Amino acid sequence: MSSFERLTIDDIARLANVSRTTASMVLNGHAERYRIAKATVERVLAVAAEHHFSPSQSARSLRSKRSGTLGLVVPELTNFAHASLAQALETQSRAAGYQLLIVTSDDEPERETAAIAHLVARQVEGLIVVPCSSDASHYTQWTKRVPLVFVDRRVDDCEIPFVVTDAAVSVTELVGDALTAGMEEVVYFGGQSELSPSRDRLAGYRAALAAANKTEHTDWVFQRDYRRHSGQVLIEAWQREHGRYPQALFTGSITLLEGVLAHLIATDSFAHAPRLMTFDDHPLLDCLPLPVNAANQNSTRLATQSLASVLALIAGEKAASAWVPASLHRRR
């Protein structure tokens, strides 16, 4: 049996010695409209404040058909890029008068569906989703229920608007720097090949090779997923197969880079490490004993534009898809 005291509006009315209707009018901001006496208003508000009471949000939502909430679905909050996006969106949503509810999918479609269903059941007014499936039908089923916008990833052959980073351009420039510096071998570690960021980042990598008239070798491109463990597995396998590290290595996410760095630390191999490049940036990269050049996503702009898109849909307007440029952080 719970020992928590859950007060209702009836309790507040009794403690303030007013009717339930009067208490409800005061607490829902309608006192002036119904000409409730100032002393009564002050008494009700004082009792409510003393007991930390606020009207039921769900009941208010039923009456107004507005919940004042938005939903965000991300693969995982341990991913620095997604955590930065969530932080920016929470701040901007609050400024726009909305509370942001955040759930994670673990990059698993079934869990993602359950997460979306949970948010819809809570009557969020709009959804912003980092999709983990390339199946458009996985998402279009929800568009009749709630305004939905993709962020960070897009789904091909799908009319749902998206806001993503223009990854190909920045990766081409980043890898091109290594090739211009004389690297003859640039290896690529990426995530799930079916996801749009994976395709975009790999396209940027291959565009850099083409611009430098380099032929891609069969042992240069490897794709697994974006988890830290995969970065460690991939670098261990490459080193074991070749008896050395590649001249240069691009990782498609900072989580993959973490795995590579974990291996280098465990084997005390920083002296033999490849030239490192990654997509996503983090301040801790400034503290490493070797430089790591990075493509830096603009989380603030991704948040701003995805929020603007979902608010446009809520207002019954059209929302256009958008590509947000990345910047480069060169440490060498």
Residue pairs with C-beta under 8 A, 6 or more apart in sequence:
7 51
7 53
9 20
9 23
9 24
9 27
9 53
9 55
9 56
10 20
11 51
11 53
12 23
12 27
12 44
12 47
12 48
12 51
12 53
13 19
13 20
13 22
13 23
13 24
13 44
15 47
15 51
16 23
16 40
16 43
16 44
16 46
16 47
17 43
18 26
18 40
18 43
18 44
22 36
22 40
22 44
23 44
24 55
25 31
25 33
25 34
25 36
26 36
26 40
26 41
26 44
26 45
27 44
27 45
27 48
27 53
27 54
27 55
28 55
28 60
31 40
31 41
47 53
48 54
57 67
57 68
58 123
61 67
61 68
61 123
66 125
67 122
67 123
67 124
67 125
68 97
68 98
68 99
68 125
69 98
69 99
69 100
69 101
69 122
69 123
69 124
69 125
70 93
70 98
70 99
70 100
70 101
70 124
70 125
70 126
70 127
70 128
70 307
70 310
71 100
71 101
71 102
71 103
71 116
71 119
71 120
71 122
71 124
71 126
71 127
71 128
72 86
72 89
72 100
72 101
72 102
72 103
72 127
72 128
72 129
73 102
73 103
73 104
73 105
73 112
73 115
73 116
73 119
73 127
73 128
73 129
73 130
74 82
74 85
74 86
74 102
74 104
74 105
74 130
75 82
75 104
75 105
75 106
75 107
75 130
75 132
75 226
76 82
76 104
76 105
76 106
76 107
77 83
77 86
77 102
77 104
79 226
79 253
79 254
79 255
80 254
80 255
80 280
80 282
81 152
81 253
81 254
81 280
81 297
81 299
82 130
82 152
84 297
84 299
85 130
85 151
85 152
85 299
85 302
85 303
86 100
86 102
87 299
88 299
88 300
88 302
88 303
88 304
89 100
89 128
89 303
89 306
89 307
90 100
90 102
92 303
92 304
92 307
93 99
93 100
93 307
94 100
96 307
96 311
98 125
101 119
101 122
101 124
103 115
103 118
103 119
104 111
104 115
105 111
105 112
105 115
105 130
105 132
107 132
107 192
107 225
107 226
108 132
109 132
109 133
109 135
109 138
112 129
112 131
112 132
112 133
112 138
113 138
116 127
116 129
116 142
119 127
120 127
120 142
120 145
120 146
124 146
125 146
125 147
125 314
126 146
126 147
126 148
126 149
126 310
126 311
126 313
126 314
127 142
127 146
127 147
127 148
127 149
127 310
128 148
128 149
128 150
128 151
128 306
128 307
128 310
129 139
129 148
129 149
129 150
129 151
130 150
130 151
130 152
130 153
131 138
131 139
131 150
131 153
131 154
131 155
132 153
132 195
133 139
133 155
134 155
134 156
134 194
134 195
134 196
135 155
136 155
136 156
136 157
136 158
136 160
139 148
139 150
139 155
139 158
139 160
140 158
140 159
140 160
142 148
143 160
147 310
147 313
147 314
148 160
148 310
148 313
149 160
149 161
149 162
149 163
149 306
149 309
149 310
149 313
149 319
150 160
150 161
150 162
150 163
150 164
150 306
151 162
151 163
151 164
151 302
151 303
151 306
152 163
152 164
152 165
152 197
152 297
152 302
153 162
153 164
153 195
153 196
153 197
154 162
154 164
154 196
154 321
155 162
155 196
156 196
161 309
161 313
161 319
161 320
161 321
162 321
162 322
163 302
163 305
163 306
163 309
163 321
163 322
163 324
164 196
164 197
164 200
164 302
164 321
164 322
164 323
164 324
165 197
165 297
165 298
165 302
165 323
165 324
165 325
165 326
166 200
166 323
166 324
166 325
166 326
167 197
167 200
167 201
167 204
167 279
167 295
167 326
168 200
168 201
168 203
168 204
168 207
169 204
169 325
169 326
170 204
170 279
170 295
170 325
170 326
170 327
170 328
171 200
171 201
171 203
171 204
171 205
171 208
171 250
171 279
171 295
172 204
172 205
172 207
172 208
172 211
173 208
173 328
174 204
174 208
174 250
174 277
174 293
174 294
174 295
174 328
175 186
175 204
175 205
175 208
175 209
175 250
175 277
176 208
176 211
176 212
177 277
177 293
177 330
178 186
178 248
178 250
178 275
178 277
179 186
179 208
179 209
179 212
179 214
180 212
181 275
183 247
183 248
183 275
184 214
184 247
185 217
185 220
185 246
185 247
185 248
186 205
186 208
186 209
186 214
186 220
186 246
186 247
186 248
186 249
186 250
187 219
187 220
187 221
187 222
187 238
187 246
187 248
187 249
187 250
187 274
188 202
188 205
188 220
188 221
188 222
188 249
188 250
188 252
189 222
189 223
189 224
189 230
189 231
189 234
189 235
189 249
189 250
189 251
189 252
189 256
189 260
190 198
190 201
190 202
190 221
190 222
190 223
190 224
190 251
190 252
190 256
191 197
191 198
191 223
191 224
191 225
191 226
191 230
191 252
191 253
191 256
192 198
192 223
192 224
192 225
192 226
193 199
193 202
193 223
197 252
197 279
198 223
198 252
201 252
201 279
202 221
202 223
202 252
205 221
205 250
206 216
209 215
209 216
219 238
219 241
219 242
222 234
222 238
223 252
224 230
224 233
224 234
226 252
226 253
226 255
226 256
227 255
227 256
227 259
228 255
228 256
228 258
228 259
228 262
229 259
230 256
230 259
231 251
231 255
231 256
231 257
231 258
231 259
231 260
231 262
231 263
232 259
232 260
232 262
232 263
233 259
234 256
234 259
234 260
235 245
235 249
235 259
235 260
235 263
235 264
236 263
238 245
238 246
239 245
239 263
244 272
245 269
245 272
245 273
245 274
246 274
247 274
247 275
248 274
248 275
248 276
248 277
249 260
249 274
249 275
249 276
249 277
250 277
250 278
250 279
251 257
251 260
251 276
251 277
251 278
251 279
252 278
252 279
253 278
253 279
253 280
254 278
254 279
254 280
254 281
254 282
254 294
256 278
257 276
257 278
257 280
257 292
260 276
261 288
263 269
264 270
264 273
270 289
270 290
273 290
275 332
276 290
276 291
276 292
276 293
277 292
277 293
277 294
278 285
278 292
278 293
278 294
278 295
279 294
279 295
279 297
280 294
280 295
280 296
280 297
281 294
281 295
281 296
281 297
281 329
282 294
285 292
285 294
285 329
285 331
286 331
291 331
291 332
292 331
293 328
293 329
293 330
293 331
293 332
294 328
294 329
294 331
295 326
295 327
295 328
295 329
296 326
296 327
296 328
296 329
297 324
297 326
298 324
298 325
298 326
298 327
301 324
302 324
305 322
305 324
308 319
309 319
309 320
309 322
310 319
312 318
312 319
313 319
